[in-house]
């Protein structure tokens, strides 16, 4: 039985509370939040769980693991204190507000011999995992480019922009699918509601293989869209997280190169079947939380470990620099190590 605690009971924290309370082999001991009003529904729904506004009570408790779902600016401090207190730590994305802070957390976790895991939930999404299998099998051929949209109207935040709030999901999926990090990055964004906080951003990445990836994130859009397209030399795949009937669709279509005729290039369009594969219907967050607990029990390195979180934050830092400099292309190896 792994004793757990959840810190942060605002927007996402209650989902972690529910999962760590319900998963067999997990005993939820404590819920913590600075705002006592956010603890009231937790106390009503889970009367056996202690609720506190004091983070020190979590550190001094018998909890083996702490899940942190608080604002980004607090991640480094809370995670480092929990690790030093001998707790395994799960941190919602992004891991911290700087690449250097991420590396510090990785170093502390390794020194303490504790699991450090980042909440890149979409890496545990059955549709994304199936997409990874399809790409790794070479079913789409050579991946040429990938693009995504993650937009909706709200939730507007005051302590982070849309890039840091939404793009970590798509960046982590890109890294997961392609198995590498980009070499060049550029980004543009605007703050329409608050000039100091970009509520819309466009991020472009170029990978060592030549694959290019693009994502559009925004809080100012009329529709909620969570969609990604992978274009390969043989097939194309669309992952639409909002599609209840078929989150993954494989399109057997493409362009056939017929070579040169009289000095001109000729191609032929090819269109075949559309396949909707059967997917595991389990909740991605439940799979993620179970993986965290399994890593603690067996001493395993999580799929979305601290270094994975650090890579995502390094890209976000480069993108932030590019945005502030009018979209200048940034070589990732020029970003401070």
Secondary structure, DSSP 4 states (H G I P E B T S, - for coil): -EEEEEE--SSSHHHHHHHHHHSTTEEEEEEE-S-HHHHHHHHHH-TTSEEES-HHHHHTSS-SEEEE-S-HHHHHHHHHHHHHTT-EEEEESSS-SSHHHHHHHHHHHHHHT--EEEE-GGGG-HHHHHHHHHHHTTTT-SEEEEEEEEEEE----SSS-HHHHHHHHHHHHHHHHHSS-EEEEEEEEE-SSBTTB-SEEEEEEEETTS-EEEEEEESEEEEEEEEEEEEESS-EEEEETT-SS-SEEEEEEEEEEEEEETTEEEEEEEEEEEE------S-HHHHHHHHHHHHHHHTPPPTTBHHHHHHHHHHHHHHHHHHHTTS--EEGGGS--
